């Protein structure tokens, strides 16, 4: 079998299954390295996050930006727990672990997703003398990639796919201005696999992902705020045996609406809605809608 035919056959199979089941959702936020739920520091040495999300309406947008039939999961419930600790006034680390339940009809599979370790360091803190300047943080993250993935699942419907299948890194900058009634932020990050995956077709390596997230909103007093944002991400094509797999690059646009309220001293509630855009710019990407409710406690 010629190398071109092998690459085409492989890319059509593995890329489709990965996008439908999890690939576009684990690092995506970005739906993949997954987002750090404790991205903001609000005082205290420890922060605990517990959240539950429901994701439905899965569909696949192909390489031409067209919706196609999909055979993967119909819904996903995700319970996420995270523990964050301030190492100093400028450094903060978070360990995040998701537990997923994938369903299709009367069938379901559940299991732990990939754990995520995130470190944040404040490069520039907000200064009242320069009120227009945002807080700027550097971010480094590592996802272990040990959860069952498209590379080792056994369920015929691929419902037991819970992770990316390969360790991943992420690095970026996060700017946030939240001292006024109006709020705004910009996040730029890069992520990718730490190594290749061996398959029957040869060594497979996922591409590099570039993500940009813009957030804006308004605060109501000291206890409530509403934020909306748009997240754009693009992943370069996969390589198989060092050769670029055709039509394997992907890009997605996700809209996010979040409401937050402080219900007691050091206790916050958060409700978030996410929807992948119906746009011709969304390609090789799993589209879905999700709602997340969470509680955050600071100690």
Buried (B, 14 or more C-beta within 10 A) or exposed (E): EEEEEBBBEBBBEBBBBBBBBBBBBBBBBBBBBBBBBBBBBEEEEEBBBBBBBBBBEBBBBBBEBEEEEBEBBBBBBBBBBBBBBBEEEBBBBBBBBBBBBBBBEEEBBBBBBBBBBBBBBBEEEBEEEEEEBBBBBEBBBBBBBBBBBBBEBEBEBBBBBBBBBBBBBBBBEBBBBBEEEEBBBBBBBEBBBEEBBEEEBBEBBBBEBBBBBBBBBEBEEEEBBBBBBBBBBBBBBBBBBEEBBBBBBBBBBBEBBBBBBBEEEEEBBBEBBBBBBEBEEBBBBBBBEBBBEBBBBBE
